[in-house]
């Protein structure tokens, strides 16, 4: 099996990982959008979500992170220099763990809210808001670890250090650009359950677009990939 076929398999696995994470994002929050507290995603629909749905959403995250990480590492095949590939991969190693951290954090909070709301406990909004407020630092800290590999990849694209053209790489081949476009789409969507799920899964949806573009580029050899002798698919 040649390197390009291996890369395509890795990108397909990356899409599977995104479906696992994105599916979990939809499962944990999809429902009636009405809310009474300050946190907009603690909704009436969340109260109706069964523990089984949250368990499935969490279970999906474990195979999801493996498949997702495989796809991300294979993206190094579009980076020209071996040193830049190593830096990108190291950043990914540190960036993958916070995905699980955030997933667990949100699912636990949503599960607590659902349990309290469905069993008639008073003050569910206030308690969950207090818990979220005291631990909300987890979110920016996790994002500080998650974003560097994507920012670094964008930097390499802009500097012409990938096999993408400097501007051509931004048409679907950069997850941050994809995220920005989809975020704008989420802002103009009506207030329906699908908007909650879509917004909660934005990063996974952005990554799916990225992997589709990378598969097309690899199959058609649009931009080229690193030389076989100088490239190790997964460290």
JOWO-V736158 format. One record per residue. OMEGA is omega as a letter, one per 30 degrees, with the letter a starting at -180 (none if undefined). BURIAL is + if it has 24 or more other ideal C-beta (glycine too) atoms within 12 Angstrom, else -. D_FIRST is the distance of its C-alpha to the first C-alpha in Angstrom with 2 decimals. Layout:
omega->OMEGA burial->BURIAL d_first->D_FIRST
omega->OMEGA burial->BURIAL d_first->D_FIRST
This chain:
omega->a burial->- d_first->0.00
omega->a burial->- d_first->3.80
omega->a burial->+ d_first->6.72
omega->l burial->+ d_first->8.34
omega->l burial->- d_first->6.43
omega->l burial->+ d_first->6.93
omega->l burial->+ d_first->10.34
omega->l burial->+ d_first->11.17
omega->l burial->+ d_first->10.72
omega->l burial->+ d_first->12.86
omega->l burial->+ d_first->15.33
omega->l burial->+ d_first->15.73
omega->l burial->+ d_first->16.48
omega->l burial->+ d_first->18.83
omega->l burial->+ d_first->20.59
omega->l burial->+ d_first->21.00
omega->l burial->+ d_first->22.54
omega->l burial->+ d_first->24.83
omega->l burial->+ d_first->25.91
omega->a burial->+ d_first->26.78
omega->a burial->+ d_first->28.81
omega->l burial->+ d_first->30.22
omega->l burial->+ d_first->31.11
omega->l burial->+ d_first->32.91
omega->l burial->+ d_first->34.71
omega->a burial->+ d_first->36.00
omega->a burial->+ d_first->36.94
omega->a burial->+ d_first->39.00
omega->a burial->+ d_first->41.13
omega->l burial->+ d_first->41.21
omega->l burial->+ d_first->44.83
omega->a burial->- d_first->48.32
omega->a burial->+ d_first->48.46
omega->l burial->- d_first->52.12
omega->a burial->+ d_first->52.73
omega->a burial->- d_first->55.90
omega->a burial->+ d_first->54.83
omega->a burial->- d_first->53.72
omega->a burial->+ d_first->49.98
omega->a burial->- d_first->48.89
omega->l burial->+ d_first->45.93
omega->a burial->+ d_first->48.19
omega->l burial->+ d_first->49.17
omega->l burial->+ d_first->50.93
omega->l burial->+ d_first->47.64
omega->l burial->+ d_first->46.26
omega->a burial->+ d_first->49.25
omega->a burial->- d_first->48.23
omega->a burial->+ d_first->44.67
omega->l burial->- d_first->44.33
omega->a burial->- d_first->43.11
omega->l burial->- d_first->40.32
omega->l burial->+ d_first->38.87
omega->l burial->+ d_first->38.90
omega->l burial->- d_first->37.38
omega->l burial->- d_first->34.48
omega->l burial->+ d_first->34.07
omega->a burial->+ d_first->33.91
omega->l burial->- d_first->31.61
omega->a burial->+ d_first->29.04
omega->a burial->+ d_first->28.99
omega->l burial->- d_first->27.38
omega->a burial->- d_first->24.05
omega->a burial->+ d_first->24.44
omega->l burial->+ d_first->24.57
omega->a burial->+ d_first->21.41
omega->a burial->+ d_first->19.37
omega->l burial->+ d_first->21.32
omega->l burial->+ d_first->20.79
omega->l burial->+ d_first->17.00
omega->a burial->+ d_first->17.26
omega->l burial->+ d_first->19.85
omega->a burial->+ d_first->18.02
omega->l burial->+ d_first->15.06
omega->l burial->+ d_first->17.89
omega->l burial->+ d_first->18.33
omega->l burial->+ d_first->15.65
omega->l burial->+ d_first->18.54
omega->a burial->+ d_first->20.96
omega->a burial->+ d_first->21.73
omega->a burial->- d_first->23.34
omega->l burial->- d_first->21.91
omega->l burial->- d_first->25.28
omega->l burial->+ d_first->25.28
omega->l burial->+ d_first->21.84
omega->l burial->- d_first->23.32
omega->l burial->+ d_first->26.46
omega->a burial->+ d_first->24.72
omega->l burial->+ d_first->22.78
omega->l burial->- d_first->26.02
omega->l burial->+ d_first->27.83
omega->l burial->+ d_first->25.33
omega->l burial->- d_first->25.83
omega->a burial->- d_first->29.54
omega->a burial->+ d_first->29.20
omega->a burial->+ d_first->27.44
omega->a burial->- d_first->30.27
omega->l burial->+ d_first->32.96
omega->l burial->+ d_first->31.15
omega->l burial->+ d_first->31.95
omega->l burial->+ d_first->35.34
omega->a burial->+ d_first->36.36
omega->l burial->+ d_first->35.11
omega->a burial->+ d_first->37.24
omega->a burial->+ d_first->40.17
omega->a burial->+ d_first->40.42
omega->l burial->+ d_first->39.84
omega->a burial->+ d_first->42.51
omega->l burial->+ d_first->44.97
omega->l burial->+ d_first->44.39
omega->l burial->+ d_first->44.68
omega->l burial->+ d_first->47.95
omega->l burial->+ d_first->49.30
omega->a burial->+ d_first->48.44
omega->a burial->- d_first->50.10
omega->a burial->+ d_first->53.21
omega->a burial->+ d_first->53.57
omega->l burial->- d_first->53.16
omega->l burial->- d_first->55.59
omega->l burial->- d_first->58.31
omega->l burial->- d_first->58.20
omega->l burial->- d_first->60.11
omega->l burial->- d_first->58.76
omega->a burial->+ d_first->55.03
omega->a burial->+ d_first->54.57
omega->a burial->- d_first->56.52
omega->a burial->- d_first->54.86
omega->l burial->+ d_first->51.28
omega->l burial->+ d_first->52.23
omega->l burial->- d_first->53.69
omega->a burial->+ d_first->50.59
omega->a burial->+ d_first->48.34
omega->a burial->- d_first->50.70
omega->a burial->- d_first->50.80
omega->a burial->- d_first->47.01
omega->l burial->- d_first->46.00
omega->l burial->- d_first->45.16
omega->a burial->+ d_first->41.91
omega->l burial->- d_first->40.63
omega->l burial->- d_first->41.04
omega->l burial->- d_first->39.97
omega->l burial->+ d_first->36.71
omega->l burial->- d_first->36.13
omega->l burial->- d_first->36.89
omega->a burial->+ d_first->33.86
omega->a burial->+ d_first->31.62
omega->a burial->+ d_first->32.29
omega->l burial->+ d_first->31.70
omega->l burial->+ d_first->27.88
omega->l burial->+ d_first->28.49
omega->l burial->+ d_first->31.49
omega->l burial->+ d_first->29.72
omega->l burial->+ d_first->26.88
omega->l burial->+ d_first->29.68
omega->l burial->+ d_first->31.38
omega->l burial->+ d_first->28.36
omega->a burial->+ d_first->28.15
omega->a burial->- d_first->31.86
omega->a burial->- d_first->31.74
omega->a burial->- d_first->29.06
omega->l burial->+ d_first->26.70
omega->l burial->+ d_first->23.70
omega->l burial->+ d_first->21.96
omega->l burial->+ d_first->24.10
omega->a burial->- d_first->27.57
omega->l burial->- d_first->30.30
omega->a burial->- d_first->31.62
omega->l burial->- d_first->28.75
omega->a burial->+ d_first->26.83
omega->a burial->- d_first->29.65
omega->l burial->- d_first->29.19
omega->a burial->+ d_first->27.13
omega->l burial->+ d_first->24.87
omega->a burial->+ d_first->27.33
omega->a burial->+ d_first->28.08
omega->l burial->+ d_first->31.66
omega->l burial->+ d_first->32.51
omega->a burial->+ d_first->31.07
omega->a burial->+ d_first->33.14
omega->l burial->- d_first->36.24
omega->a burial->- d_first->36.01
omega->l burial->+ d_first->35.52
omega->l burial->- d_first->38.32
omega->l burial->- d_first->40.66
omega->a burial->- d_first->39.76
omega->a burial->+ d_first->40.65
omega->a burial->- d_first->44.01
omega->l burial->- d_first->45.06
omega->l burial->- d_first->44.02
omega->a burial->- d_first->47.00
omega->a burial->- d_first->47.82
omega->l burial->- d_first->46.00
omega->a burial->+ d_first->43.76
omega->l burial->- d_first->40.65
omega->l burial->+ d_first->41.55
omega->l burial->+ d_first->41.60
omega->a burial->+ d_first->38.19
omega->a burial->+ d_first->36.75
omega->a burial->+ d_first->38.30
omega->a burial->+ d_first->37.28
omega->a burial->+ d_first->33.62
omega->a burial->+ d_first->33.57
omega->l burial->+ d_first->31.01
omega->a burial->+ d_first->28.47
omega->l burial->+ d_first->29.22
omega->a burial->+ d_first->28.83
omega->l burial->+ d_first->25.40
omega->l burial->+ d_first->24.26
omega->l burial->+ d_first->25.34
omega->a burial->+ d_first->23.49
omega->l burial->+ d_first->20.12
omega->l burial->+ d_first->20.72
omega->a burial->+ d_first->21.52
omega->l burial->+ d_first->18.47
omega->l burial->+ d_first->16.20
omega->a burial->- d_first->18.31
omega->a burial->+ d_first->18.23
omega->a burial->+ d_first->14.45
omega->a burial->- d_first->14.13
omega->a burial->- d_first->17.11
omega->a burial->- d_first->16.50
omega->a burial->- d_first->20.13
omega->a burial->+ d_first->20.53
omega->l burial->- d_first->17.55
omega->a burial->+ d_first->15.67
omega->a burial->+ d_first->16.02
omega->a burial->- d_first->15.05
omega->a burial->- d_first->11.86
omega->a burial->- d_first->14.32
omega->a burial->- d_first->16.54
omega->l burial->+ d_first->14.49
omega->a burial->- d_first->13.69
omega->a burial->+ d_first->12.31
omega->a burial->+ d_first->14.81
omega->none burial->- d_first->17.83
